[in-house]
Amino acid sequence: MSKDYLESLNSCIEPEIINNVKRYAISNKIPIIRDDGMNLILQLIQAARVKRVLELGSAIGYFALQVGIKTDAEVVTLEVDENLANIAKHNIESSGLKTRIKVVNADALDYDNESLGLFDLVFIDAGKSQYVKLFEKYSANVKVNGIVISDNLLFRGQVANPETIISRNRRQLVNKIRKYNEWLKDKTDYFTCFYDIGDGMAISLKK
């Protein structure tokens, strides 16, 4: 009940395009970042005066749109699925933000990250089983004192309660997320804290 009350205080009237993209995601069962996680990231972007954001895992462009509409940051976002990338591009063009948001249809693990330059914030929301590889690769694109945010680290609560999982494939995925969490906790070149926000989130500051 307390969480519902706080969420009601944070609720606001969203731009029409945000509502449309959110409705599309829900009706088509496309995962998007939860409201509390999105709000936290938007505050971080403003507080840290973030100018460039890299997103790994565009889906239909919901996160990029939120950042583009509500901050002055420039966004580059990578999406491996061609259909989703095309929908994201359409949404960005419809918003009038294509000069500040670039959607790239590519596998983040294969992409030439050196061509991207440096970012103030990297948001990891791609294939959960590849989080360690993605973090290691794109750490080179994070400025000193920059931020890396990892989403879905609780994976619907199953990471904290793996004994409830019946599916073998799901159990293997959850184990990989648990290993990532431990790996991230032990990284000495970043200062990381984990939060029970959205579906579990880690915020890592590059030393």
C-alpha positions in Angstrom: 0.0 0.0 0.0 2.8 2.4 0.8 4.4 1.8 -2.6 1.1 2.5 -4.3 0.7 5.7 -2.4 4.2 6.9 -3.4 3.6 6.0 -7.0 0.4 8.0 -7.0 2.4 11.0 -5.9 4.9 10.5 -8.8 2.1 10.1 -11.4 1.9 12.9 -13.9 0.3 13.7 -17.3 2.5 12.2 -20.0 2.9 13.4 -23.6 0.6 11.7 -26.0 3.4 9.8 -27.8 4.7 8.4 -24.5 1.3 7.1 -23.7 0.8 5.6 -27.2 4.2 3.8 -27.1 3.5 2.5 -23.6 0.0 1.2 -24.6 1.5 -0.5 -27.7 4.2 -2.1 -25.5 1.6 -3.4 -23.1 -0.8 -4.7 -25.7 2.0 -6.5 -27.6 3.8 -7.8 -24.5 7.0 -5.9 -25.2 8.9 -5.3 -21.9 9.7 -1.6 -21.1 11.3 0.0 -18.1 8.9 0.5 -15.2 7.8 4.0 -14.1 9.8 4.2 -10.9 13.0 3.1 -12.6 12.5 5.5 -15.4 11.9 8.4 -13.0 15.1 7.6 -11.1 17.1 7.6 -14.3 15.6 10.9 -15.4 16.6 12.5 -12.1 20.1 11.1 -12.4 20.5 12.5 -15.9 19.4 15.9 -14.6 21.5 15.8 -11.4 24.6 14.6 -13.1 24.2 16.9 -16.1 24.4 13.9 -18.5 24.8 15.0 -22.1 25.2 11.6 -23.9 23.3 8.4 -23.2 23.9 5.0 -24.7 21.2 2.4 -24.4 21.8 -1.3 -25.1 18.4 -2.8 -26.1 16.1 -0.2 -27.7 13.0 -2.4 -28.0 10.4 0.1 -29.4 12.2 3.2 -28.2 10.3 3.9 -25.0 13.4 4.6 -22.8 15.0 6.8 -25.5 11.8 8.8 -26.0 11.5 9.4 -22.3 15.1 10.7 -22.1 14.8 12.7 -25.3 11.5 14.4 -24.3 12.3 15.1 -20.7 16.0 16.0 -20.8 18.4 17.7 -23.1 20.6 14.6 -23.5 21.6 13.0 -26.8 20.8 9.2 -27.1 22.3 6.4 -29.1 20.4 3.2 -28.8 21.2 -0.3 -30.2 18.6 -2.9 -31.0 19.4 -6.4 -32.5 15.8 -7.1 -33.6 15.1 -5.5 -37.0 11.4 -5.2 -36.5 11.7 -3.6 -33.1 14.4 -1.3 -34.4 12.1 -0.1 -37.2 9.3 0.5 -34.8 11.7 2.5 -32.5 12.9 4.6 -35.5 9.2 5.3 -36.5 8.4 6.4 -32.9 11.5 8.6 -32.7 10.7 10.2 -36.1 7.1 10.8 -35.0 8.4 12.6 -31.8 10.5 15.0 -33.9 13.6 13.9 -31.9 15.6 12.1 -34.6 18.3 14.8 -34.5 19.0 13.8 -30.8 18.1 10.1 -30.8 19.9 7.7 -33.1 18.5 4.1 -33.4 21.0 1.5 -34.6 19.8 -1.9 -35.7 22.8 -4.0 -34.6 23.9 -6.7 -32.2 25.6 -4.8 -29.4 28.1 -7.6 -28.9 29.3 -7.4 -32.5 29.0 -3.6 -33.0 32.1 -1.4 -33.3 31.8 0.4 -30.0 34.9 2.4 -30.6 33.1 4.4 -33.2 30.6 5.6 -30.7 32.9 7.7 -28.5 32.3 8.4 -24.8 29.1 8.6 -22.8 28.1 10.0 -19.5 25.5 7.2 -18.9 25.1 3.7 -20.3 21.8 1.8 -19.8 22.0 -2.0 -20.2 18.7 -3.6 -20.9 19.6 -6.1 -23.6 19.9 -9.9 -23.5 20.2 -10.7 -19.7 22.5 -13.7 -20.2 25.0 -11.4 -21.9 25.2 -8.7 -19.2 28.8 -9.4 -18.2 30.1 -9.3 -21.8 28.1 -6.1 -22.5 29.3 -4.4 -19.4 32.9 -5.3 -20.1 32.8 -4.2 -23.8 31.0 -0.9 -23.3 32.9 0.1 -20.1 35.4 1.5 -22.6 32.7 4.0 -23.7 32.0 5.2 -20.1 33.6 8.5 -19.0 35.4 8.6 -15.7 32.8 9.3 -13.1 30.2 8.1 -15.6 27.3 5.9 -14.8 26.3 2.4 -15.9 22.7 1.3 -15.1 21.8 -2.4 -15.3 18.0 -3.2 -15.3 15.9 -6.3 -14.5 18.4 -7.8 -11.9 15.6 -9.3 -9.9 13.8 -10.8 -13.0 10.3 -10.8 -11.7 11.6 -11.7 -8.2 12.9 -15.0 -9.4 16.6 -14.1 -8.9 16.0 -13.7 -5.2 13.9 -16.9 -5.0 15.3 -19.4 -7.6 13.8 -22.3 -5.8 10.4 -21.3 -7.2 11.5 -21.8 -10.8 10.3 -24.9 -12.6 11.6 -24.3 -16.1 15.2 -25.4 -16.6 15.9 -22.7 -19.2 14.5 -20.0 -16.9 16.6 -21.4 -14.0 19.8 -21.1 -16.2 19.0 -17.5 -17.1 18.3 -16.6 -13.5 21.6 -18.2 -12.4 23.4 -16.0 -15.0 21.8 -12.9 -13.6 22.7 -13.9 -10.1 26.3 -14.4 -11.2 26.3 -11.0 -12.9 25.0 -9.4 -9.7 27.9 -11.0 -7.8 30.4 -10.0 -10.5 29.2 -6.5 -10.5 29.3 -6.2 -6.7 33.0 -7.3 -6.7 34.2 -4.9 -9.4 36.7 -2.6 -7.9 36.9 -0.1 -10.7 33.2 0.8 -10.2 31.2 1.7 -7.1 27.9 -0.2 -7.4 24.7 -0.1 -5.4 21.6 -2.3 -6.0 18.1 -1.0 -5.6 14.6 -2.6 -5.3 13.3 -0.3 -8.0 11.4 -1.5 -11.0 12.5 -5.1 -11.6 15.7 -4.6 -9.7 18.4 -2.1 -10.8 22.1 -1.5 -10.2 23.7 1.9 -10.5 27.5 1.7 -11.0 29.8 4.8 -10.9 33.1 4.5 -12.8 36.0 5.4 -10.6 
